[in-house]
Amino acid sequence: MRSFQLLQVDAFTHTPLGGNPCAVVMGADSLSDKEMLMIAKEMNLSETAFTLSSDTADFGARYFTPAGEIPFAGHPTVATVIALEASGFLKLPPGAGMREISLELPVGNIPVLLERAEGGALRVTMTQNAPEFLRTYRPEDILPCFSLSKEDLLDDLPLQTVSTGTPQLMVPLRGHRALRLASPDLSLLAKIVKESDFSSIHLFCMGGMTARGATAARHFSPPPEVLEDPFTGSATGSMGAYLWRYELLKEPAFLAEQGHWLSRPGEASVEVLGDRKDITGIKVGGGGITVFRGELSI
């Protein structure tokens, strides 16, 4: 029997039971791929993170959904760094302070900044890889997956796969009404994802859920994944790149909001780096809070 420290962290929030929950298994070098997948299925969250040793970065990590490993994700990155600090593996200066680290992931080493405010709140900002703008799709092939029509789309913008490590389809909608009315057809969703170059679909519109936000979003994946993700950090980075490239933003920095209709509100600061046609990376930052700690025995 082996035992591992297990934490659950709510990412992209400072409020317990908000944002997106992620299980983090500490010191998981001895676990096999099969064991990691089985643990992810046991946790039954959108992602479970496993911290590892690394020869090229301060720490390593791998992320699994209930269906398999993914090369990169945003909210597990926030959760992993928060868990490293909570478990004593990552030390910050006393009081308010910050520390820059690198995290080795299958997509490469990701720069991460961990900050602690005067009141003790923690915040993680990652620099995601330069985006890849991949295939585009016809609205009539995608929108029926959500009982939406062309009238629900924002202008004549493309439905395009964008990836900062994990390919996700960007679908810009006209407003909150279309976003809220989106209702996934599971069979159609599974079929289109299977035949595509993306793993999930990010629906978004301009205008936040609060006065502070600039965008609102919903994110969907077919089962056995979690159908709707409360907050999706990787897709938020890809969305930021999309918004900047297609001139939907006047400035490259904004606040993204997601999860409010799931009663798990979350937010992330986004800063797109580089010119509109030559984006060099995207900074995505958010809070995180540990909601429980335990021991995993297998």
C-alpha positions in Angstrom: 0.0 0.0 0.0 1.3 3.4 -1.0 0.2 6.7 0.5 0.2 10.2 -1.2 -0.8 13.6 0.1 -3.9 14.8 -1.6 -5.3 18.3 -1.7 -8.2 19.9 -3.5 -7.8 23.4 -4.6 -10.5 25.8 -6.0 -8.7 27.7 -8.8 -9.5 31.1 -10.3 -11.2 32.2 -7.1 -10.4 33.4 -3.5 -13.7 32.0 -2.3 -14.1 28.4 -1.1 -16.4 26.4 -3.4 -16.1 28.9 -6.2 -14.0 28.7 -9.4 -12.9 25.3 -10.6 -12.0 22.5 -8.3 -8.9 20.4 -9.0 -7.5 17.4 -7.0 -3.7 17.5 -6.6 -1.7 14.4 -5.8 1.7 15.3 -4.4 5.0 13.5 -5.1 3.5 11.2 -7.7 6.7 10.0 -9.4 6.0 6.3 -8.5 2.5 6.3 -10.1 2.0 4.7 -13.5 0.0 6.2 -16.3 -2.8 3.7 -15.6 -2.8 4.6 -11.9 -3.0 8.3 -12.6 -5.9 7.8 -15.0 -7.7 5.6 -12.4 -7.2 8.2 -9.7 -8.5 10.9 -12.1 -11.6 8.8 -12.6 -12.0 8.3 -8.9 -11.7 12.1 -8.3 -14.3 12.7 -11.1 -13.3 16.3 -11.6 -12.5 18.0 -14.9 -8.8 17.5 -14.1 -6.6 15.9 -11.5 -3.0 17.1 -11.2 0.1 15.0 -10.2 3.3 16.8 -9.0 6.6 15.3 -10.0 10.3 15.9 -9.7 12.0 17.6 -12.7 15.5 17.8 -14.1 14.7 20.9 -16.2 12.3 23.0 -14.0 11.6 23.6 -10.3 8.8 21.1 -10.4 7.1 18.8 -12.8 3.4 18.0 -13.2 1.0 15.9 -15.3 -2.7 16.5 -15.8 -5.4 13.9 -16.3 -9.1 14.2 -17.1 -11.4 11.1 -16.4 -10.7 10.2 -20.1 -7.0 10.6 -20.3 -3.9 12.8 -20.1 -3.9 16.4 -21.5 -0.7 18.2 -22.3 -1.7 21.5 -20.7 -4.5 23.1 -18.7 -4.9 26.4 -16.8 -6.8 25.6 -13.7 -4.6 22.6 -12.7 -1.6 24.8 -13.1 -3.0 27.3 -10.6 -4.0 24.4 -8.3 -0.7 22.6 -8.6 1.3 25.8 -7.5 -1.2 26.5 -4.7 -0.9 22.9 -3.5 2.9 23.1 -3.6 2.9 26.1 -1.4 0.3 24.7 1.0 2.3 21.5 1.4 5.5 23.3 2.1 7.3 22.3 -1.1 7.3 25.9 -2.4 8.4 28.6 0.1 7.4 32.3 -0.1 9.1 35.1 1.8 7.3 36.0 5.1 4.3 38.3 4.7 3.5 39.7 1.3 5.9 38.4 -1.3 6.3 36.6 -4.6 8.4 33.9 -6.2 8.9 32.9 -9.8 9.2 29.2 -10.7 9.1 27.0 -13.8 6.8 24.1 -14.1 7.7 21.2 -16.5 4.6 20.0 -18.4 4.3 17.9 -21.6 4.1 21.1 -23.6 7.4 22.4 -22.2 8.5 24.4 -19.2 5.9 27.1 -18.2 6.9 30.2 -16.3 4.8 30.8 -13.2 4.6 33.6 -10.7 3.2 32.9 -7.2 2.2 36.0 -5.2 0.9 36.4 -1.6 -1.0 39.5 -0.7 -0.8 41.3 2.7 -4.0 39.5 3.8 -2.6 36.1 2.8 -4.5 35.5 -0.4 -2.5 33.6 -3.0 -2.4 34.3 -6.8 -0.8 32.4 -9.6 0.0 33.9 -13.0 1.2 31.6 -15.8 2.7 32.5 -19.2 1.1 30.3 -21.7 2.8 29.4 -25.0 2.4 31.4 -28.1 -1.0 30.4 -29.7 -1.5 28.3 -32.7 -4.4 29.3 -34.9 -5.6 26.0 -36.5 -8.7 24.8 -38.5 -11.8 26.8 -39.0 -15.3 25.3 -39.0 -18.7 26.0 -40.6 -21.3 27.4 -38.2 -23.9 25.0 -39.5 -21.7 22.1 -38.4 -21.0 23.4 -34.8 -24.0 25.4 -33.7 -26.5 22.5 -33.8 -24.5 21.0 -31.0 -25.8 23.7 -28.8 -29.3 24.4 -30.4 -27.9 27.8 -31.6 -28.2 29.4 -35.1 -26.1 31.8 -37.2 -28.0 34.7 -35.7 -26.4 33.9 -32.4 -22.9 34.4 -33.7 -20.9 37.6 -33.3 -20.5 39.3 -36.7 -18.7 37.3 -39.3 -15.9 36.0 -37.1 -14.4 32.5 -37.7 -15.1 29.5 -35.6 -11.5 28.5 -35.1 -9.4 26.1 -33.1 -6.8 27.9 -31.0 -4.2 26.2 -28.9 -1.7 27.3 -26.3 -1.0 23.7 -25.5 -4.5 22.1 -25.7 -6.6 22.7 -28.9 -10.0 24.2 -28.2 -12.6 25.6 -30.6 -13.4 29.3 -30.1 -17.1 30.2 -30.8 -17.9 34.0 -30.4 -21.5 34.6 -29.6 -23.6 37.8 -29.9 -24.4 38.2 -26.2 -25.3 36.8 -22.8 -28.7 35.5 -24.0 -27.2 33.2 -26.7 -24.5 32.1 -24.2 -27.1 31.2 -21.6 -29.4 29.4 -24.0 -26.7 27.2 -25.3 -27.8 23.6 -24.6 -25.4 20.8 -25.6 -26.6 17.8 -27.6 -24.3 15.1 -26.2 -24.3 12.8 -29.2 -23.7 15.6 -31.7 -21.0 17.1 -29.4 -19.2 13.8 -29.1 -19.4 13.2 -32.9 -18.0 16.6 -33.8 -15.1 16.4 -31.3 -14.2 13.0 -32.5 -13.9 14.2 -36.1 -12.1 17.5 -35.3 -8.7 18.9 -34.3 -10.1 20.2 -30.9 -10.8 18.6 -27.6 -13.5 20.9 -26.3 -15.6 23.9 -27.3 -15.3 27.4 -25.7 -18.4 29.6 -26.2 -17.9 33.3 -25.2 -19.3 36.8 -25.6 -18.1 40.3 -24.9 -19.3 41.8 -21.6 -18.6 40.2 -18.3 -21.0 38.7 -15.7 -20.1 41.6 -13.4 -19.2 45.3 -14.1 -15.5 44.3 -13.7 -15.4 41.7 -16.5 -14.8 42.1 -20.2 -15.9 38.6 -21.3 -18.2 35.8 -20.2 -17.8 32.2 -21.3 -19.0 28.6 -21.0 -16.8 25.5 -21.9 -18.1 22.1 -23.0 -16.5 18.6 -23.5 -18.3 15.4 -24.3 -18.5 12.6 -21.7 -16.6 10.9 -20.1 -15.2 14.4 -19.5 -17.0 16.7 -17.2 -19.7 18.2 -19.5 -19.3 21.9 -18.5 -16.2 23.3 -16.9 -16.7 26.0 -14.3 -13.5 27.9 -15.3 -11.1 27.0 -18.1 -7.7 28.6 -17.9 -6.2 27.2 -21.1 -9.2 28.2 -23.1 -9.2 31.6 -21.5 -5.7 32.1 -22.8 -6.7 30.9 -26.3 -9.7 33.2 -26.2 -7.5 36.1 -25.3 -5.3 35.4 -28.3 -8.4 35.1 -30.5 -9.9 38.4 -29.2 -6.6 40.3 -29.7 -6.0 38.8 -33.2 -9.5 39.6 -34.5 -9.5 43.1 -33.0 -12.3 42.5 -30.4 -10.1 44.1 -27.8 -8.8 47.7 -27.8 -6.2 46.8 -25.1 -4.4 43.5 -24.7 -5.3 43.1 -21.0 -8.7 42.3 -19.6 -10.7 40.4 -17.0 -12.4 37.1 -18.1 -15.3 35.7 -16.1 -16.9 32.2 -16.2 -18.9 29.8 -14.1 -21.5 32.1 -12.6 -24.5 30.1 -14.0 -23.0 27.0 -12.4 -22.9 28.8 -9.1 -19.0 28.6 -9.2 -18.0 32.1 -10.3 -14.4 32.5 -11.3 -12.2 35.1 -12.9 -8.8 35.5 -14.5 -6.7 38.4 -15.5 -5.5 38.0 -19.1 -2.7 39.8 -20.9 -1.8 39.1 -24.5 1.8 39.5 -25.3 3.0 40.8 -28.8 1.4 42.2 -31.8 -2.0 41.2 -33.1 -0.5 39.1 -35.9 2.6 37.9 -33.9 1.4 36.9 -30.4 4.3 35.6 -28.4 2.4 34.3 -25.3 -0.5 35.0 -23.0 -0.4 35.7 -19.3 -3.3 34.2 -17.4 -3.6 34.8 -13.6 -6.0 33.9 -10.9 -6.5 33.1 -7.2 -6.6 29.7 -5.6 -7.6 28.3 -2.2 -7.1 24.9 -0.7 -10.4 23.5 0.5 -9.3 20.2 1.9 -6.2 18.0 2.5 -6.1 14.2 3.0 -4.2 11.0 2.2 -4.7 8.9 -0.9 -3.9 5.2 -0.3 -3.6 2.8 -3.2 
